[in-house]
Structures are given as C-alpha cells and as structure tokens.
Amino acid sequence: MTNALRLGIAGLGTVGTGVLDIVKKHGGLLAQRAGCPVVVTGVSARNKGRDRGHDLSAFAWHDDPVALAKSADVDVFIELMGGDSGPAKAAVEAAIAAGKHVVTANKALLAHHGTALARAAEDKGVMLNFEAAVAGGIPVIKTLREGLAGNGVRRIFGILNGTCNYILTKMADEARSFADVLAEAQKLGYAEADPTFDVGGFDTAHKLAILTSLAFGTQVNVDKIAIEGIEAITLEDIRNAAQLGYKIKLLGVAVEHEGGVEQRVHPTLVPKNSPVSETDGVFNAVVIRGDFVGDLMLEGRGAGSHPTASAVVGDVVDIARGNRRPVFGIPARDLKPFKQAPQKAHEGGYYVALRLLDKPGAVAAVARILADERISIESIVQRGTATGEQTRETAPFILITHNTLEQSIRSAMGRIEKDGHVAGHPRVIRIERL
C-alpha cells in the first residue's frame, strides 16, 4: 500500500466524533477500499478538555483551525464547524490555498460561497467534497454529480429537514399542536433552543441551493429562494389535508423553465399515495427527475452522528482513490449565472382555508371571485359554524383547486380578504401532485 492519507478534523461535535468512530472501527476496511491507510493526524475544536469518548493524545491539537488547515501533516482538511463565515470559511480557504483537499458538511458555507470555493479548488487542483452537506447519509450529491451524468435533470424536490418532518409527522399521527411537538423535539435534541433556522425553512433552503447548482449547472444562489416555514401550520390544516387525501410536508423544490430556475421552500400538500408522503419522522427523501432515468427517489437518515459521518468518510475514500471531478459536476467557470424564473408563473394546485362569515351570499361571493380569476375547484369541505374572531359567527370553508397560476391565486385571495365575507387571512398551501 502507498503512504497513509492524513486527515485533519476541525470540529469534534457529533459528526466529528462520528468520523473518529468510523476510522477507529473500520481502519482496515478503509485501507482496502482507499488503497492506502486512512489516519487522523490533527484535530481542532473549541474545548480541548471535553470528553468525546476518544483518546485525542495521538493527534496534534490545534486551537486555531486555520493552522490545522495549513499543517504539513495534513493531506485532507475536514471542516465540521459550521457557519457561513468566520473560522469555517477562513479555514477552508486556507486549506485550498495550501493545496489541501477539503471535505465539508457545511451547507451554509456552500450555499453562500460555493461558487467561489469551487473556483478556488479547481484552480488549485484540489478536491472539494460535500456529500454530508445535504441529506446526511443519503448519497444525493454523488447521484447528481456522477450517477446521473447521462441525464438532463428536469426537476428536483424533497424533504430536506428532519426537524420539520418530525414535527409534521407527530402533529398528524398524534393530533398535537405545532407548539407542543416543537417543545418535545427540543427536549429530544431534534430541534435547537432557537428553532428558527429549521422550522423557518432556512436549513432546507441552503440544501436546495446546493442541489439546484448540481442539477442545473448554475452558480449557487440561496438569496433567490422563496422561503416559507411551517410555523403557521395548524392541526386543523393537518386534519383537513388528511380528509382530502393528502399529507403536509415541508419541501424544497427546484424546477428549470425556459425563463430560468424556480426555487422554493414551503409547506406542501402531497398525495397520500405518493412515495414521499411515506417519509416520516426524522427521515429525509429526495426525488430527482431525469430525462432518461425518469423519477429516482433516495430516502434515509438526513442527519445524526454516524449517517453524516458515513458521508464524510465516503468523500475521503473518493479522494484517496483519486476520483477527481468538478465540484458542482461541471467546471466552476462554466456554471451559468443564476436566472430566477418568475415565482408568480408557478402553476399547480392549492389548498385554501377560509373562515366564512355566516351570512347570505358568502359562498357565492367566493365562487364569483374564483371564477373571475379562472380558478376551478376540485373539492370542497365545509363544516358547521364556530365562534370566530371578534365573536362573529364563522364557518370553516376549505377547498382544493385544480392547477392554476400563482398570480391568479394571489389575486383571488387578496380580493376575497377585502370583500368582507371572511374573517382573518386566508391560509394557502401549495399542492404538489407528484
């Protein structure tokens, strides 16, 4: 065998210690698959004294991750610190400049600086691998970059955040409120103390930006993603969706049109008989539509110590084997400037929940406005009256539309809200007929 491939790991949290677990347990297997021994030579973290279940005395300790990235004793720099700037960005840039290969699980860094980092890596002749940055242990990056190289990708969508999927699953299965399930997720460690990044859709958006670049050959652009989280989803919405034959999932969706690329993150009604609807709990799923392969679905654990560490180690073995390829599938210099498709041109079905005032002509007024906007109704659910806002009597009125333009549904909802026949704001959720 050749000389050992030497790893420097910056960040010894759950994923970093997971990498140490795999290298320790499967050292011989990795040597066979990589063609050389794979060893950890240096580490960096914020707290040297913390017990991580490993004897770190055999590794060179670096308080500064940039120093680790530049170390002459490191061939591959593994960045597991997180964050789109600060030490993570500085260390990755330093490693590339020093001629080191880089493996990262940092979706925020790639979503904001992926194009620039790809150019720098390719100019320097080093590899920048990031399988662990999207969907944990699911090999979606390799699938897009290598397995589907013979396909033109037309559409990619998926469940990319386990926290949101866990919350929506629990709400549906146990008839519990968003706030109640979120509190449980925080206790179990599935959600942070400040859950905004997850439940607000921003984590999903970072991952979607990376997938969009790989799928469509565009420069990474997270700033052009329309983002809506799950905070406003009610138990009533969950029940209504079930009665109408749907589940609610938070999806990231990217579609290429003639006028540009549509990127969006939002709660979505998906048919109960669709494969992605069966992806529950903390699991992730990604569906890729290729022009020759058709629909391909990948499902698995999208986070966690060992699934994510598995993806990191897979990237390391690729480097050992010399499996070189452009960072985003095509040379970074050839990535097209991102061009956004007009969001209002999106066409699909919609779930609409209204609180109709209990007075003559309310239903007819809503129907008239929908007809004016050329929106046809697929199904309706109407229940008995309930005391609504400001003590006025209201009745829940839920409808599913056939495919219509987003600009039409927005115009209709604006008119309905101003018309004086509904209490509060209409709740609108897109439908993906997968």
C-alpha positions as a LaTeX table, in Angstrom:
\begin{tabular}{lrrr}
\hline
Residue & $x$ (\AA) & $y$ (\AA) & $z$ (\AA) \\
\hline
Met1 & 0.00 & 0.00 & 0.00 \\
Thr2 & 1.04 & 3.61 & $-0.52$ \\
Asn3 & 1.65 & 6.20 & 2.18 \\
Ala4 & $-1.22$ & 6.95 & 4.54 \\
Leu5 & $-3.80$ & 9.59 & 3.74 \\
Arg6 & $-3.65$ & 12.01 & 6.67 \\
Leu7 & $-6.79$ & 13.72 & 7.93 \\
Gly8 & $-7.17$ & 16.92 & 9.91 \\
Ile9 & $-10.61$ & 17.32 & 11.52 \\
Ala10 & $-11.87$ & 20.76 & 12.57 \\
Gly11 & $-14.94$ & 20.39 & 14.74 \\
Leu12 & $-15.40$ & 17.49 & 17.16 \\
Gly13 & $-19.13$ & 17.61 & 17.72 \\
Thr14 & $-21.47$ & 14.75 & 16.87 \\
Val15 & $-20.27$ & 14.42 & 13.28 \\
Gly16 & $-16.58$ & 14.87 & 14.06 \\
Thr17 & $-16.64$ & 12.20 & 16.75 \\
Gly18 & $-18.66$ & 10.03 & 14.37 \\
Val19 & $-15.79$ & 10.24 & 11.87 \\
Leu20 & $-13.37$ & 9.17 & 14.60 \\
Asp21 & $-15.68$ & 6.24 & 15.38 \\
Ile22 & $-15.64$ & 5.03 & 11.77 \\
Val23 & $-11.89$ & 5.44 & 11.29 \\
Lys24 & $-11.25$ & 3.56 & 14.52 \\
Lys25 & $-13.68$ & 0.71 & 13.81 \\
His26 & $-13.08$ & 0.30 & 10.08 \\
Gly27 & $-9.42$ & 1.21 & 9.69 \\
Gly28 & $-8.57$ & $-2.00$ & 7.86 \\
Leu29 & $-11.64$ & $-1.87$ & 5.64 \\
Leu30 & $-10.95$ & 1.77 & 4.74 \\
Ala31 & $-7.34$ & 0.93 & 3.84 \\
Gln32 & $-8.57$ & $-1.77$ & 1.45 \\
Arg33 & $-11.17$ & 0.48 & $-0.15$ \\
Ala34 & $-8.97$ & 3.57 & $-0.30$ \\
Gly35 & $-5.83$ & 1.77 & $-1.41$ \\
Cys36 & $-3.87$ & 3.24 & 1.49 \\
Pro37 & $-4.19$ & 3.62 & 5.26 \\
Val38 & $-6.51$ & 6.45 & 6.34 \\
Val39 & $-5.37$ & 8.07 & 9.58 \\
Val40 & $-6.27$ & 11.13 & 11.64 \\
Thr41 & $-3.19$ & 13.23 & 12.40 \\
Gly42 & $-4.62$ & 16.51 & 13.70 \\
Val43 & $-7.77$ & 17.92 & 15.26 \\
Ser44 & $-9.19$ & 21.27 & 16.29 \\
Ala45 & $-12.17$ & 22.22 & 18.47 \\
Arg46 & $-13.25$ & 24.91 & 20.89 \\
Asn47 & $-12.85$ & 22.86 & 24.07 \\
Lys48 & $-9.81$ & 20.62 & 24.37 \\
Gly49 & $-10.84$ & 19.16 & 27.72 \\
Arg50 & $-14.28$ & 17.91 & 26.76 \\
Asp51 & $-14.77$ & 14.14 & 26.92 \\
Arg52 & $-15.57$ & 12.91 & 23.42 \\
Gly53 & $-15.13$ & 9.20 & 24.02 \\
His54 & $-11.78$ & 9.11 & 22.20 \\
Asp55 & $-8.17$ & 9.46 & 23.29 \\
Leu56 & $-7.06$ & 12.58 & 21.42 \\
Ser57 & $-3.47$ & 12.44 & 22.67 \\
Ala58 & $-2.37$ & 10.65 & 19.49 \\
Phe59 & $-3.44$ & 13.63 & 17.36 \\
Ala60 & $-1.81$ & 17.03 & 17.08 \\
Trp61 & $-4.12$ & 19.57 & 18.75 \\
His62 & $-4.67$ & 22.97 & 17.10 \\
Asp63 & $-6.56$ & 25.73 & 18.86 \\
Asp64 & $-6.74$ & 27.55 & 15.52 \\
Pro65 & $-8.46$ & 25.58 & 12.70 \\
Val66 & $-6.64$ & 27.70 & 10.13 \\
Ala67 & $-3.33$ & 26.41 & 11.49 \\
Leu68 & $-4.66$ & 22.86 & 11.17 \\
Ala69 & $-5.75$ & 23.56 & 7.60 \\
Lys70 & $-2.22$ & 24.69 & 6.71 \\
Ser71 & $-0.41$ & 21.91 & 8.60 \\
Ala72 & 2.23 & 19.99 & 6.67 \\
Asp73 & 0.99 & 16.84 & 8.40 \\
Val74 & $-2.47$ & 17.01 & 6.82 \\
Asp75 & $-3.49$ & 15.88 & 3.31 \\
Val76 & $-7.25$ & 16.28 & 3.68 \\
Phe77 & $-8.86$ & 19.01 & 5.78 \\
Ile78 & $-12.29$ & 18.03 & 7.13 \\
Glu79 & $-14.38$ & 21.05 & 8.13 \\
Leu80 & $-17.22$ & 20.21 & 10.53 \\
Met81 & $-17.53$ & 23.50 & 12.44 \\
Gly82 & $-20.47$ & 25.01 & 10.56 \\
Gly83 & $-21.35$ & 28.61 & 9.74 \\
Asp84 & $-21.20$ & 30.55 & 6.50 \\
Ser85 & $-18.32$ & 32.78 & 7.62 \\
Gly86 & $-15.76$ & 33.12 & 10.42 \\
Pro87 & $-13.40$ & 30.23 & 11.24 \\
Ala88 & $-15.07$ & 27.75 & 8.89 \\
Lys89 & $-14.72$ & 29.92 & 5.81 \\
Ala90 & $-11.22$ & 31.08 & 6.74 \\
Ala91 & $-10.01$ & 27.52 & 7.37 \\
Val92 & $-11.45$ & 26.10 & 4.14 \\
Glu93 & $-9.94$ & 28.93 & 2.12 \\
Ala94 & $-6.58$ & 28.39 & 3.86 \\
Ala95 & $-6.66$ & 24.66 & 3.17 \\
Ile96 & $-7.36$ & 25.18 & $-0.53$ \\
Ala97 & $-4.64$ & 27.81 & $-0.79$ \\
Ala98 & $-2.21$ & 25.38 & 0.86 \\
Gly99 & $-3.04$ & 22.68 & $-1.69$ \\
Lys100 & $-5.09$ & 20.51 & 0.67 \\
His101 & $-8.16$ & 18.57 & $-0.34$ \\
Val102 & $-11.29$ & 19.60 & 1.60 \\
Val103 & $-14.29$ & 17.64 & 2.85 \\
Thr104 & $-17.09$ & 19.61 & 4.48 \\
Ala105 & $-20.58$ & 19.05 & 5.85 \\
Asn106 & $-21.23$ & 22.80 & 5.91 \\
Lys107 & $-24.32$ & 23.58 & 3.82 \\
Ala108 & $-24.44$ & 27.23 & 4.90 \\
Leu109 & $-20.87$ & 27.82 & 3.73 \\
Leu110 & $-21.56$ & 26.22 & 0.34 \\
Ala111 & $-24.94$ & 27.93 & $-0.10$ \\
His112 & $-23.33$ & 31.36 & 0.34 \\
His113 & $-19.81$ & 30.81 & $-1.05$ \\
Gly114 & $-19.96$ & 27.56 & $-3.00$ \\
Thr115 & $-19.21$ & 29.02 & $-6.43$ \\
Ala116 & $-16.16$ & 30.95 & $-5.25$ \\
Leu117 & $-14.82$ & 28.00 & $-3.27$ \\
Ala118 & $-15.32$ & 25.67 & $-6.25$ \\
Arg119 & $-13.35$ & 28.00 & $-8.50$ \\
Ala120 & $-10.55$ & 28.26 & $-5.96$ \\
Ala121 & $-10.36$ & 24.48 & $-5.50$ \\
Glu122 & $-10.38$ & 23.75 & $-9.22$ \\
Asp123 & $-7.76$ & 26.43 & $-9.90$ \\
Lys124 & $-5.56$ & 24.86 & $-7.22$ \\
Gly125 & $-6.15$ & 21.33 & $-8.45$ \\
Val126 & $-7.62$ & 20.04 & $-5.18$ \\
Met127 & $-10.93$ & 18.38 & $-4.43$ \\
Leu128 & $-13.81$ & 19.94 & $-2.52$ \\
Asn129 & $-16.27$ & 17.23 & $-1.47$ \\
Phe130 & $-19.50$ & 17.84 & 0.43 \\
Glu131 & $-21.74$ & 14.77 & 0.36 \\
Ala132 & $-22.56$ & 15.27 & 4.05 \\
Ala133 & $-23.84$ & 18.82 & 3.50 \\
Val134 & $-27.19$ & 17.65 & 2.07 \\
Ala135 & $-29.41$ & 14.87 & 3.44 \\
Gly136 & $-26.86$ & 13.35 & 5.81 \\
Gly137 & $-26.09$ & 9.75 & 4.87 \\
Ile138 & $-28.13$ & 9.79 & 1.63 \\
Pro139 & $-25.74$ & 9.86 & $-1.38$ \\
Val140 & $-27.64$ & 12.52 & $-3.29$ \\
Ile141 & $-24.56$ & 14.59 & $-4.24$ \\
Lys142 & $-22.79$ & 11.61 & $-5.79$ \\
Thr143 & $-26.01$ & 10.61 & $-7.54$ \\
Leu144 & $-26.39$ & 14.02 & $-9.18$ \\
Arg145 & $-22.72$ & 14.59 & $-9.91$ \\
Glu146 & $-21.83$ & 11.11 & $-11.15$ \\
Gly147 & $-24.67$ & 8.59 & $-11.33$ \\
Leu148 & $-26.92$ & 10.82 & $-13.44$ \\
Ala149 & $-24.19$ & 12.33 & $-15.62$ \\
Gly150 & $-26.02$ & 10.99 & $-18.69$ \\
Asn151 & $-29.29$ & 12.74 & $-17.81$ \\
Gly152 & $-30.66$ & 16.22 & $-18.12$ \\
Val153 & $-32.32$ & 16.90 & $-14.76$ \\
Arg154 & $-35.74$ & 18.48 & $-15.13$ \\
Arg155 & $-36.86$ & 18.74 & $-11.52$ \\
Ile156 & $-35.62$ & 18.01 & $-8.02$ \\
Phe157 & $-37.57$ & 18.15 & $-4.78$ \\
Gly158 & $-37.56$ & 16.61 & $-1.39$ \\
Ile159 & $-37.87$ & 16.57 & 2.38 \\
Leu160 & $-34.53$ & 18.02 & 3.45 \\
Asn161 & $-35.03$ & 18.83 & 7.12 \\
Gly162 & $-35.65$ & 16.11 & 9.69 \\
Thr163 & $-36.79$ & 18.51 & 12.41 \\
Cys164 & $-39.70$ & 19.80 & 10.33 \\
Asn165 & $-40.60$ & 16.33 & 9.13 \\
Tyr166 & $-40.63$ & 15.04 & 12.71 \\
Ile167 & $-42.92$ & 17.86 & 13.84 \\
Leu168 & $-45.38$ & 17.45 & 10.97 \\
Thr169 & $-45.42$ & 13.67 & 11.41 \\
Lys170 & $-46.16$ & 13.92 & 15.13 \\
Met171 & $-48.87$ & 16.51 & 14.56 \\
Ala172 & $-50.57$ & 14.19 & 12.08 \\
Asp173 & $-50.15$ & 10.93 & 13.98 \\
Glu174 & $-50.90$ & 12.18 & 17.49 \\
Ala175 & $-53.24$ & 15.14 & 16.87 \\
Arg176 & $-50.93$ & 17.55 & 18.71 \\
Ser177 & $-50.27$ & 21.24 & 18.13 \\
Phe178 & $-47.16$ & 22.66 & 16.49 \\
Ala179 & $-46.01$ & 24.28 & 19.74 \\
Asp180 & $-46.44$ & 21.06 & 21.73 \\
Val181 & $-44.47$ & 18.89 & 19.29 \\
Leu182 & $-41.77$ & 21.53 & 18.85 \\
Ala183 & $-41.19$ & 21.56 & 22.62 \\
Glu184 & $-40.83$ & 17.77 & 22.55 \\
Ala185 & $-38.40$ & 17.94 & 19.62 \\
Gln186 & $-36.26$ & 20.40 & 21.56 \\
Lys187 & $-36.17$ & 18.09 & 24.59 \\
Leu188 & $-35.12$ & 15.16 & 22.38 \\
Gly189 & $-32.40$ & 17.20 & 20.68 \\
Tyr190 & $-34.09$ & 17.19 & 17.26 \\
Ala191 & $-34.61$ & 20.96 & 17.41 \\
Glu192 & $-32.36$ & 23.74 & 18.68 \\
Ala193 & $-33.29$ & 26.07 & 21.54 \\
Asp194 & $-33.84$ & 28.67 & 18.79 \\
Pro195 & $-35.52$ & 26.53 & 16.12 \\
Thr196 & $-35.97$ & 29.33 & 13.55 \\
Phe197 & $-33.29$ & 28.06 & 11.18 \\
Asp198 & $-35.05$ & 24.70 & 10.87 \\
Val199 & $-38.77$ & 25.44 & 11.18 \\
Gly200 & $-38.44$ & 28.68 & 9.21 \\
Gly201 & $-37.23$ & 26.76 & 6.16 \\
Phe202 & $-33.72$ & 28.27 & 6.01 \\
Asp203 & $-31.86$ & 24.99 & 6.53 \\
Thr204 & $-33.85$ & 23.45 & 3.67 \\
Ala205 & $-33.09$ & 26.49 & 1.50 \\
His206 & $-29.33$ & 26.11 & 1.99 \\
Lys207 & $-29.51$ & 22.49 & 0.90 \\
Leu208 & $-31.79$ & 23.28 & $-2.03$ \\
Ala209 & $-29.37$ & 25.93 & $-3.32$ \\
Ile210 & $-26.61$ & 23.31 & $-3.49$ \\
Leu211 & $-28.84$ & 20.77 & $-5.23$ \\
Thr212 & $-30.00$ & 23.38 & $-7.74$ \\
Ser213 & $-26.44$ & 24.13 & $-8.80$ \\
Leu214 & $-25.65$ & 20.44 & $-9.24$ \\
Ala215 & $-28.90$ & 19.70 & $-11.06$ \\
Phe216 & $-28.97$ & 22.63 & $-13.48$ \\
Gly217 & $-25.37$ & 23.82 & $-13.77$ \\
Thr218 & $-26.00$ & 27.23 & $-12.25$ \\
Gln219 & $-23.99$ & 29.29 & $-9.82$ \\
Val220 & $-25.16$ & 28.74 & $-6.25$ \\
Asn221 & $-27.72$ & 31.35 & $-5.24$ \\
Val222 & $-29.54$ & 30.91 & $-1.94$ \\
Asp223 & $-30.75$ & 34.53 & $-1.93$ \\
Lys224 & $-33.23$ & 33.83 & $-4.76$ \\
Ile225 & $-35.16$ & 31.10 & $-2.96$ \\
Ala226 & $-38.73$ & 31.85 & $-1.90$ \\
Ile227 & $-38.89$ & 30.56 & 1.69 \\
Glu228 & $-41.87$ & 29.75 & 3.89 \\
Gly229 & $-41.61$ & 27.69 & 7.07 \\
Ile230 & $-44.06$ & 25.50 & 8.95 \\
Glu231 & $-44.76$ & 27.81 & 11.91 \\
Ala232 & $-48.25$ & 28.71 & 10.65 \\
Ile233 & $-49.39$ & 25.12 & 10.01 \\
Thr234 & $-52.27$ & 24.27 & 12.31 \\
Leu235 & $-53.69$ & 20.99 & 13.49 \\
Glu236 & $-56.81$ & 21.96 & 11.56 \\
Asp237 & $-54.76$ & 22.13 & 8.35 \\
Ile238 & $-53.31$ & 18.69 & 9.08 \\
Arg239 & $-56.80$ & 17.23 & 9.61 \\
Asn240 & $-58.25$ & 18.91 & 6.55 \\
Ala241 & $-55.41$ & 17.65 & 4.38 \\
Ala242 & $-55.94$ & 14.10 & 5.64 \\
Gln243 & $-59.65$ & 14.25 & 4.92 \\
Leu244 & $-58.88$ & 15.38 & 1.38 \\
Gly245 & $-56.33$ & 12.62 & 0.78 \\
Tyr246 & $-53.08$ & 14.50 & 1.47 \\
Lys247 & $-50.26$ & 14.88 & 3.97 \\
Ile248 & $-48.42$ & 18.13 & 4.68 \\
Lys249 & $-44.63$ & 18.11 & 4.22 \\
Leu250 & $-42.03$ & 20.86 & 4.07 \\
Leu251 & $-40.50$ & 20.53 & 0.61 \\
Gly252 & $-37.61$ & 22.16 & $-1.18$ \\
Val253 & $-38.41$ & 22.31 & $-4.90$ \\
Ala254 & $-36.28$ & 23.34 & $-7.89$ \\
Val255 & $-37.56$ & 23.26 & $-11.47$ \\
Glu256 & $-35.88$ & 24.51 & $-14.62$ \\
His257 & $-38.03$ & 26.54 & $-17.02$ \\
Glu258 & $-37.17$ & 28.28 & $-20.27$ \\
Gly259 & $-37.18$ & 31.59 & $-18.40$ \\
Gly260 & $-34.96$ & 30.47 & $-15.54$ \\
Val261 & $-34.93$ & 28.25 & $-12.47$ \\
Glu262 & $-37.74$ & 28.15 & $-9.93$ \\
Gln263 & $-36.50$ & 27.58 & $-6.35$ \\
Arg264 & $-38.91$ & 27.45 & $-3.43$ \\
Val265 & $-39.23$ & 26.08 & 0.09 \\
His266 & $-42.68$ & 25.80 & 1.65 \\
Pro267 & $-45.21$ & 23.52 & 3.33 \\
Thr268 & $-46.84$ & 21.36 & 0.69 \\
Leu269 & $-49.82$ & 19.03 & 0.39 \\
Val270 & $-48.62$ & 15.76 & $-1.14$ \\
Pro271 & $-50.96$ & 12.88 & $-2.08$ \\
Lys272 & $-51.08$ & 10.09 & 0.49 \\
Asn273 & $-50.24$ & 7.51 & $-2.18$ \\
Ser274 & $-47.03$ & 9.25 & $-3.26$ \\
Pro275 & $-43.70$ & 7.74 & $-2.09$ \\
Val276 & $-42.52$ & 10.95 & $-0.45$ \\
Ser277 & $-45.64$ & 11.07 & 1.74 \\
Glu278 & $-44.45$ & 7.89 & 3.46 \\
Thr279 & $-41.18$ & 9.52 & 4.54 \\
Asp280 & $-41.95$ & 10.29 & 8.17 \\
Gly281 & $-40.17$ & 11.23 & 11.39 \\
Val282 & $-36.59$ & 12.47 & 11.11 \\
Phe283 & $-36.02$ & 10.83 & 7.72 \\
Asn284 & $-35.24$ & 12.75 & 4.52 \\
Ala285 & $-36.17$ & 11.96 & 0.91 \\
Val286 & $-35.02$ & 13.44 & $-2.38$ \\
Val287 & $-36.71$ & 12.88 & $-5.76$ \\
Ile288 & $-34.76$ & 13.60 & $-8.95$ \\
Arg289 & $-36.45$ & 13.62 & $-12.35$ \\
Gly290 & $-34.03$ & 12.86 & $-15.19$ \\
Asp291 & $-34.97$ & 12.90 & $-18.85$ \\
Phe292 & $-33.67$ & 9.34 & $-19.41$ \\
Val293 & $-33.89$ & 7.71 & $-15.98$ \\
Gly294 & $-37.30$ & 9.11 & $-15.01$ \\
Asp295 & $-38.04$ & 9.62 & $-11.32$ \\
Leu296 & $-35.46$ & 8.44 & $-8.81$ \\
Met297 & $-36.13$ & 8.64 & $-5.07$ \\
Leu298 & $-33.47$ & 8.44 & $-2.37$ \\
Glu299 & $-34.57$ & 8.09 & 1.25 \\
Gly300 & $-32.72$ & 7.70 & 4.54 \\
Arg301 & $-31.41$ & 9.38 & 7.65 \\
Gly302 & $-30.79$ & 13.00 & 6.83 \\
Ala303 & $-28.81$ & 13.87 & 9.97 \\
Gly304 & $-27.17$ & 12.34 & 13.01 \\
Ser305 & $-23.65$ & 11.48 & 14.01 \\
His306 & $-22.99$ & 8.26 & 12.15 \\
Pro307 & $-25.09$ & 8.75 & 8.98 \\
Thr308 & $-23.46$ & 12.13 & 8.35 \\
Ala309 & $-20.01$ & 10.85 & 9.31 \\
Ser310 & $-20.52$ & 7.99 & 6.84 \\
Ala311 & $-20.93$ & 10.55 & 4.05 \\
Val312 & $-17.79$ & 12.39 & 5.19 \\
Val313 & $-15.72$ & 9.20 & 5.15 \\
Gly314 & $-17.10$ & 8.29 & 1.73 \\
Asp315 & $-15.76$ & 11.60 & 0.42 \\
Val316 & $-12.37$ & 10.87 & 1.99 \\
Val317 & $-12.18$ & 7.49 & 0.24 \\
Asp318 & $-13.02$ & 9.17 & $-3.09$ \\
Ile319 & $-10.06$ & 11.48 & $-2.56$ \\
Ala320 & $-7.76$ & 8.55 & $-1.74$ \\
Arg321 & $-8.85$ & 6.82 & $-4.94$ \\
Gly322 & $-8.15$ & 9.93 & $-6.99$ \\
Asn323 & $-11.78$ & 10.19 & $-8.07$ \\
Arg324 & $-11.48$ & 13.75 & $-9.35$ \\
Arg325 & $-14.41$ & 15.65 & $-10.82$ \\
Pro326 & $-15.59$ & 19.26 & $-10.89$ \\
Val327 & $-17.05$ & 20.40 & $-7.60$ \\
Phe328 & $-20.56$ & 21.03 & $-8.99$ \\
Gly329 & $-20.46$ & 18.48 & $-11.79$ \\
Ile330 & $-19.16$ & 20.84 & $-14.47$ \\
Pro331 & $-16.16$ & 23.20 & $-14.25$ \\
Ala332 & $-16.94$ & 26.11 & $-11.97$ \\
Arg333 & $-16.02$ & 28.58 & $-14.72$ \\
Asp334 & $-18.85$ & 27.09 & $-16.83$ \\
Leu335 & $-21.57$ & 27.42 & $-14.19$ \\
Lys336 & $-24.28$ & 29.70 & $-15.58$ \\
Pro337 & $-25.24$ & 32.85 & $-13.69$ \\
Phe338 & $-28.40$ & 32.03 & $-11.78$ \\
Lys339 & $-31.54$ & 33.31 & $-13.50$ \\
Gln340 & $-34.71$ & 33.20 & $-11.45$ \\
Ala341 & $-37.97$ & 32.12 & $-13.02$ \\
Pro342 & $-40.85$ & 34.42 & $-12.10$ \\
Gln343 & $-42.46$ & 32.92 & $-8.99$ \\
Lys344 & $-45.90$ & 34.14 & $-9.98$ \\
Ala345 & $-45.68$ & 31.93 & $-13.05$ \\
His346 & $-45.69$ & 28.78 & $-10.89$ \\
Glu347 & $-48.60$ & 26.57 & $-11.82$ \\
Gly348 & $-50.12$ & 23.99 & $-9.52$ \\
Gly349 & $-53.00$ & 23.20 & $-7.22$ \\
Tyr350 & $-53.69$ & 24.95 & $-3.91$ \\
Tyr351 & $-55.30$ & 24.22 & $-0.57$ \\
Val352 & $-57.27$ & 27.23 & 0.66 \\
Ala353 & $-58.76$ & 27.50 & 4.17 \\
Leu354 & $-61.21$ & 30.33 & 4.82 \\
Arg355 & $-63.33$ & 31.37 & 7.81 \\
Leu356 & $-66.53$ & 32.41 & 6.06 \\
Leu357 & $-68.80$ & 34.82 & 7.87 \\
Asp358 & $-72.15$ & 33.18 & 8.46 \\
Lys359 & $-74.27$ & 35.42 & 6.30 \\
Pro360 & $-76.15$ & 35.08 & 3.00 \\
Gly361 & $-74.08$ & 35.30 & $-0.18$ \\
Ala362 & $-70.68$ & 34.43 & 1.35 \\
Val363 & $-70.16$ & 31.23 & $-0.61$ \\
Ala364 & $-71.45$ & 32.81 & $-3.81$ \\
Ala365 & $-69.08$ & 35.77 & $-3.38$ \\
Val366 & $-66.08$ & 33.48 & $-3.01$ \\
Ala367 & $-67.17$ & 31.40 & $-6.01$ \\
Arg368 & $-67.58$ & 34.53 & $-8.13$ \\
Ile369 & $-64.09$ & 35.80 & $-7.35$ \\
Leu370 & $-62.54$ & 32.41 & $-8.11$ \\
Ala371 & $-64.40$ & 32.26 & $-11.41$ \\
Asp372 & $-63.22$ & 35.77 & $-12.30$ \\
Glu373 & $-59.62$ & 34.63 & $-11.78$ \\
Arg374 & $-60.25$ & 31.45 & $-13.83$ \\
Ile375 & $-59.67$ & 29.19 & $-10.82$ \\
Ser376 & $-61.63$ & 25.94 & $-10.85$ \\
Ile377 & $-62.37$ & 23.96 & $-7.69$ \\
Glu378 & $-61.55$ & 20.28 & $-7.38$ \\
Ser379 & $-63.13$ & 19.61 & $-3.97$ \\
Ile380 & $-64.71$ & 21.45 & $-1.03$ \\
Val381 & $-65.05$ & 20.71 & 2.68 \\
Gln382 & $-67.48$ & 22.81 & 4.74 \\
Arg383 & $-68.25$ & 22.23 & 8.40 \\
Gly384 & $-70.68$ & 23.71 & 10.91 \\
Thr385 & $-70.34$ & 27.18 & 12.34 \\
Ala386 & $-67.94$ & 28.06 & 15.11 \\
Thr387 & $-67.35$ & 31.20 & 17.06 \\
Gly388 & $-64.61$ & 33.08 & 15.23 \\
Glu389 & $-62.76$ & 36.33 & 15.58 \\
Gln390 & $-64.43$ & 39.30 & 17.23 \\
Thr391 & $-67.29$ & 36.99 & 18.40 \\
Arg392 & $-68.73$ & 36.88 & 14.86 \\
Glu393 & $-70.11$ & 33.53 & 13.71 \\
Thr394 & $-67.90$ & 31.88 & 11.08 \\
Ala395 & $-67.79$ & 28.55 & 9.29 \\
Pro396 & $-64.67$ & 26.72 & 8.12 \\
Phe397 & $-64.60$ & 26.56 & 4.32 \\
Ile398 & $-61.81$ & 24.51 & 2.75 \\
Leu399 & $-61.24$ & 23.99 & $-0.93$ \\
Ile400 & $-58.74$ & 22.35 & $-3.24$ \\
Thr401 & $-58.16$ & 23.98 & $-6.61$ \\
His402 & $-57.21$ & 22.47 & $-9.91$ \\
Asn403 & $-53.88$ & 23.66 & $-11.33$ \\
Thr404 & $-53.78$ & 27.42 & $-11.60$ \\
Leu405 & $-51.21$ & 30.18 & $-11.85$ \\
Glu406 & $-49.82$ & 31.53 & $-8.59$ \\
Gln407 & $-50.55$ & 35.07 & $-9.68$ \\
Ser408 & $-54.21$ & 34.08 & $-10.05$ \\
Ile409 & $-54.47$ & 32.54 & $-6.57$ \\
Arg410 & $-52.74$ & 35.54 & $-5.01$ \\
Ser411 & $-55.07$ & 37.94 & $-6.76$ \\
Ala412 & $-58.13$ & 35.92 & $-5.72$ \\
Met413 & $-57.08$ & 35.72 & $-2.08$ \\
Gly414 & $-56.47$ & 39.45 & $-1.96$ \\
Arg415 & $-59.93$ & 40.13 & $-3.35$ \\
Ile416 & $-61.61$ & 37.60 & $-1.04$ \\
Glu417 & $-59.97$ & 39.11 & 2.03 \\
Lys418 & $-61.13$ & 42.61 & 1.07 \\
Asp419 & $-64.62$ & 41.50 & 0.09 \\
Gly420 & $-65.94$ & 41.37 & 3.65 \\
His421 & $-67.18$ & 37.78 & 3.61 \\
Val422 & $-64.28$ & 36.18 & 5.52 \\
Ala423 & $-62.74$ & 36.63 & 8.96 \\
Gly424 & $-58.96$ & 36.77 & 9.20 \\
His425 & $-56.47$ & 35.91 & 6.48 \\
Pro426 & $-56.98$ & 33.03 & 4.04 \\
Arg427 & $-54.49$ & 30.20 & 4.61 \\
Val428 & $-53.00$ & 28.96 & 1.36 \\
Ile429 & $-50.74$ & 25.90 & 0.93 \\
Arg430 & $-49.40$ & 24.68 & $-2.39$ \\
Ile431 & $-50.12$ & 21.18 & $-3.65$ \\
Glu432 & $-47.54$ & 19.05 & $-5.45$ \\
Arg433 & $-49.21$ & 16.27 & $-7.48$ \\
Leu434 & $-46.07$ & 14.20 & $-7.60$ \\
\hline
\end{tabular}
